[in-house]
Amino acid sequence: MIITMSSSATKKEIARVKEKIKELGYEAKTFRGVKKAVIHVIGATDRERIAQSVEQLPGVERLTPILSPFKLGSREFHPEDTIVSINGKTIGGKEIVIMAGPCAVESEDVILKIAKEVKKAGASILRGGAFKPRSSPYSFQGLGEKGLKILAEARKQTGLSIITEVVSEIDVPLVAKYADILQIGARNMQNYQLLKTVGRFNKPVLLKRGISATIEEWLMAAEYIQSEGNHHVILCERGIRTFETYTRYTLDISTVPVIKELSHLPIIVDPSHPAGNSKYVPALARAAIAAGADGILIEVHTQPSKALSDGKQSIKPEIFNGLMEDLKKIAEAMGRKI
């Protein structure tokens, strides 16, 4: 259940409502917007009893029962689209954001060259992993803080914002020091301690869908971040595991309109991981924008054959440049812009 306080509610009135909720045996969390405070009653079972005890208290504007299992990300709770702002760019509105770069940060020379290429083509956010969770312990695991410093230098030279993955709750403060967006990878979608930790930081979080996760499980994972006070959550569809073997994963493009109906959170698509092969990536990227995605997260490398991670699915800058022209036309046809 959600209790919306009036815009004139005082701190004392808000505290009184929370006190009453605790007396009833429930936990209460307060979320403050620009004009109003909202109190989330966690674990509410007897809604009628809560309503009788709370609705007449000073400062209470309305009580809203949330029927879906995911509360804070639900359209019932927040009918309007959430728009996440990053250094002057927005995700979730009319503008479509393009995040591009290599899978992993390999060296300063390589990342700077790629950053300049994707910026020239129209990307506004540079992707690159400093910490890499790999299927094999013998694969390249990333450069760690050195990689973060390289990303920071690329931002300084190009003006691109930075998105990079955090794989451990211990590393969150370090990554948050450098990154503009914290990425939670598919393998960590249900790492609840990590989700709660990033939820305590005032940094946008991109949450990738797990390889076998249902949409509800994915939205429930986002609840962990939001329930800690961080509402700057961006969802990312990156393909799910099916019986198909001709692609690395199966891109669930239907997720985009489904999420748009169920949740107010912005959603972008990663076309690189489901493709697993660079020749399929442009088609999936075009489909994502046509389906209504708020952006794409795409792997670009100047020399894919020499990439230390996911070279097979990385497209070259010249392909990315042509793809951007296509995406701009699709965006325009959808009444949006890149």
C-alpha positions in Angstrom: 0.0 0.0 0.0 1.1 3.5 -0.8 0.2 6.5 1.3 0.5 9.9 -0.5 1.0 12.9 1.8 -0.3 16.3 0.8 2.2 18.9 -0.4 1.6 20.9 2.8 2.2 17.9 5.1 4.8 18.7 7.8 7.6 16.5 9.0 5.7 15.9 12.2 2.6 14.7 10.3 4.7 12.4 8.2 6.4 11.0 11.3 3.0 10.4 12.9 1.8 8.4 10.0 4.9 6.3 10.0 4.6 5.8 13.8 1.0 4.6 13.3 2.0 2.1 10.6 4.7 0.7 12.9 2.1 0.4 15.7 0.1 -1.8 13.3 3.1 -4.1 12.8 4.3 -3.0 9.4 7.5 -1.3 8.1 7.2 2.1 6.5 9.6 3.7 4.1 9.4 7.3 3.0 10.2 8.5 -0.5 10.3 12.3 -1.1 9.5 13.8 -4.5 9.8 17.4 -5.5 6.4 18.4 -4.0 5.1 15.4 -2.0 6.3 12.6 0.3 5.1 9.1 -0.3 5.1 6.4 2.4 5.4 2.8 1.3 3.8 0.3 3.7 5.8 -2.9 3.4 4.1 -6.2 3.9 0.6 -4.8 4.2 -2.0 -7.5 4.4 -4.9 -5.9 6.3 -5.5 -2.9 4.0 -8.9 -2.1 5.6 -7.3 -1.8 9.0 -4.6 0.4 7.8 -7.0 2.6 6.0 -9.2 3.0 9.1 -6.2 3.9 11.2 -4.4 6.2 8.8 -6.6 7.9 6.3 -8.0 10.5 8.7 -4.6 11.5 10.1 -3.5 15.1 9.3 -1.5 15.5 6.1 -2.7 12.2 4.4 -4.0 12.9 0.9 -4.8 9.4 -0.3 -4.2 5.7 0.1 -3.5 3.5 -2.9 -3.5 -0.3 -2.8 -0.9 -1.7 -5.2 -2.0 -5.1 -6.4 1.0 -6.1 -8.5 3.9 -7.8 -6.7 6.3 -5.1 -7.8 5.2 -1.9 -6.1 7.5 1.0 -6.7 8.1 0.2 -10.3 4.4 -0.3 -11.1 2.3 2.0 -13.2 -0.3 1.8 -10.4 2.1 3.6 -8.1 3.6 6.0 -10.7 1.4 6.5 -13.8 3.8 8.9 -15.5 7.0 7.7 -17.2 10.2 8.1 -15.2 12.8 10.1 -16.9 16.4 9.5 -15.8 18.8 12.4 -16.3 22.5 11.9 -16.9 24.7 15.0 -17.5 22.1 16.8 -19.6 20.8 13.7 -21.4 17.6 12.0 -20.6 16.5 8.4 -20.7 12.8 7.7 -20.8 11.4 10.7 -22.6 11.2 11.6 -26.3 14.9 11.4 -26.7 16.5 8.0 -27.5 19.9 7.5 -25.9 22.7 5.5 -27.5 25.3 3.8 -25.3 28.3 2.4 -27.3 31.8 1.1 -26.8 33.8 -2.0 -26.3 32.8 -4.9 -24.0 35.9 -4.4 -21.9 38.4 -1.6 -21.3 41.6 -2.9 -22.7 44.0 0.1 -22.9 43.8 3.9 -22.9 44.7 4.1 -26.6 42.0 1.6 -27.6 39.2 3.2 -25.5 40.0 6.7 -26.6 40.0 5.8 -30.2 36.6 4.0 -29.9 35.2 6.8 -27.7 36.0 9.4 -30.4 34.5 7.3 -33.1 31.2 6.6 -31.3 30.9 10.2 -30.2 31.3 11.4 -33.8 28.6 9.0 -34.9 26.1 10.3 -32.4 26.4 8.2 -29.2 26.2 10.1 -25.9 27.3 7.5 -23.4 30.4 5.3 -23.5 30.2 1.8 -22.4 33.2 -0.3 -21.3 33.8 -2.9 -18.5 36.6 -2.3 -16.0 35.4 -5.4 -14.0 34.3 -8.4 -16.2 32.4 -11.3 -14.8 33.4 -14.1 -17.2 32.1 -17.7 -17.7 35.7 -18.9 -17.5 38.1 -17.9 -14.7 40.9 -17.9 -17.2 39.3 -15.3 -19.4 40.2 -11.6 -19.2 38.7 -10.2 -16.0 39.2 -6.5 -16.7 41.6 -3.8 -15.5 39.8 -2.9 -12.3 40.5 0.7 -11.1 43.0 1.3 -13.8 40.2 0.7 -16.3 37.9 3.1 -14.4 40.6 5.8 -14.6 40.9 5.2 -18.4 37.1 5.6 -18.7 37.3 8.9 -16.7 40.0 10.1 -19.1 37.8 9.2 -22.1 35.0 11.2 -20.6 37.3 14.2 -20.0 38.5 14.2 -23.6 35.1 13.5 -25.4 32.4 14.7 -23.0 30.7 11.3 -23.2 29.1 10.0 -20.0 30.3 6.6 -18.7 28.4 3.4 -18.0 30.4 0.5 -16.5 29.5 -2.7 -14.6 29.9 -3.3 -10.9 30.1 -7.0 -10.0 30.6 -6.9 -6.2 29.0 -4.9 -3.4 32.5 -4.2 -2.1 33.4 -2.4 -5.3 30.3 -0.1 -5.5 31.9 2.9 -3.8 34.9 2.7 -6.1 32.9 2.3 -9.3 30.4 5.0 -8.2 33.4 7.4 -7.8 34.1 7.2 -11.5 30.9 6.1 -13.3 27.9 8.1 -14.3 25.7 4.9 -14.6 26.2 1.7 -12.6 25.5 -1.4 -14.6 24.2 -4.6 -13.0 24.9 -7.5 -15.4 22.6 -10.4 -16.2 24.5 -12.7 -13.9 23.9 -10.4 -11.0 20.3 -9.6 -11.6 19.3 -11.5 -8.5 22.4 -10.7 -6.4 20.1 -9.0 -3.8 22.9 -7.6 -1.6 24.5 -5.9 -4.6 21.1 -4.5 -5.7 20.5 -3.1 -2.2 24.0 -1.6 -2.1 23.6 0.3 -5.4 20.2 1.3 -4.1 21.8 3.3 -1.4 23.8 5.4 -3.9 22.5 8.4 -5.8 23.6 7.1 -9.1 21.5 5.9 -12.1 21.5 2.1 -12.2 21.1 0.0 -15.4 19.7 -3.4 -14.5 20.1 -6.1 -17.2 17.6 -8.9 -17.4 18.9 -12.3 -16.2 19.4 -15.0 -18.9 16.5 -17.1 -17.6 14.5 -14.4 -15.7 10.8 -13.8 -16.2 9.6 -10.2 -16.6 8.1 -10.2 -13.1 11.4 -11.5 -11.6 13.3 -8.7 -13.4 10.9 -6.1 -12.1 11.1 -7.5 -8.6 14.9 -7.2 -8.8 14.4 -3.5 -9.7 12.3 -3.2 -6.5 15.3 -4.0 -4.4 17.1 -1.0 -5.8 14.1 1.3 -5.5 13.2 0.2 -2.0 16.6 1.5 -0.8 15.7 4.9 -2.1 17.3 5.0 -5.5 14.6 5.5 -8.1 17.0 6.2 -11.1 16.6 2.7 -12.5 16.9 1.8 -16.2 15.9 -1.7 -17.4 17.9 -3.4 -20.1 16.7 -6.3 -22.2 19.7 -8.3 -23.4 18.2 -11.7 -24.5 17.2 -14.8 -22.7 18.3 -18.4 -22.9 16.0 -20.6 -25.1 16.5 -23.8 -27.1 17.7 -21.8 -30.2 21.4 -22.2 -31.1 21.9 -20.0 -34.1 22.1 -16.9 -31.9 23.8 -16.5 -28.5 20.5 -15.8 -26.8 17.0 -14.9 -28.0 16.2 -11.2 -28.0 12.7 -10.9 -26.4 11.6 -7.8 -28.3 8.1 -8.1 -26.9 9.6 -7.2 -23.5 9.7 -3.5 -24.6 5.9 -2.9 -25.0 5.1 -5.2 -22.0 7.4 -3.2 -19.7 6.0 0.0 -21.1 2.5 -1.2 -20.0 3.5 -2.6 -16.6 6.1 -0.1 -15.4 7.1 3.5 -15.5 10.8 2.7 -15.6 12.7 3.4 -18.9 13.8 0.4 -20.9 16.7 0.1 -23.3 17.9 -2.9 -25.4 21.3 -4.6 -25.8 21.3 -6.1 -29.3 24.9 -7.4 -29.1 24.6 -10.1 -26.5 21.5 -11.9 -28.0 23.0 -11.7 -31.5 26.4 -13.2 -30.5 27.4 -12.3 -34.1 28.1 -8.8 -35.4 26.2 -9.4 -38.6 22.9 -9.7 -36.7 23.4 -6.7 -34.4 22.2 -3.8 -36.7 18.9 -5.6 -37.4 18.2 -6.2 -33.7 19.1 -2.6 -32.9 16.7 -1.3 -35.5 13.9 -3.5 -34.2 14.5 -2.3 -30.7 14.0 1.3 -31.6 10.9 0.5 -33.7 9.5 -1.4 -30.7 9.7 1.7 -28.6 12.9 1.2 -26.6 14.3 4.3 -24.9 17.8 3.5 -26.2 20.3 0.8 -27.0 23.5 -0.5 -25.4 25.8 -1.7 -28.2 29.3 -3.1 -28.5 31.6 -1.3 -30.9 35.3 -2.0 -31.4 37.9 -0.7 -33.9 39.4 -4.2 -34.2 36.9 -6.8 -33.1 39.2 -9.8 -34.0 41.7 -8.5 -31.4 39.2 -7.7 -28.7 39.9 -9.3 -25.3 36.1 -9.8 -24.7 33.1 -10.4 -27.0 34.9 -9.5 -30.2 32.6 -11.7 -32.3 29.5 -9.6 -31.5 31.2 -6.2 -31.7 30.6 -4.0 -34.8 33.2 -1.8 -36.4 32.8 2.1 -36.2 32.0 2.4 -39.9 29.1 -0.1 -39.4 28.0 1.8 -36.3 28.0 5.1 -38.2 25.7 3.7 -40.9 23.4 2.1 -38.2 23.1 5.5 -36.5 21.7 7.0 -39.7 19.1 4.2 -39.8 18.2 4.6 -36.1 17.7 8.4 -36.5 15.2 7.7 -39.3 13.3 5.1 -37.3 13.3 7.4 -34.2 11.8 10.3 -36.3 9.1 8.0 -37.7 8.3 7.1 -34.1 8.0 10.8 -33.1 11.2 10.7 -31.2 14.8 11.8 -31.7 18.4 10.6 -31.2 
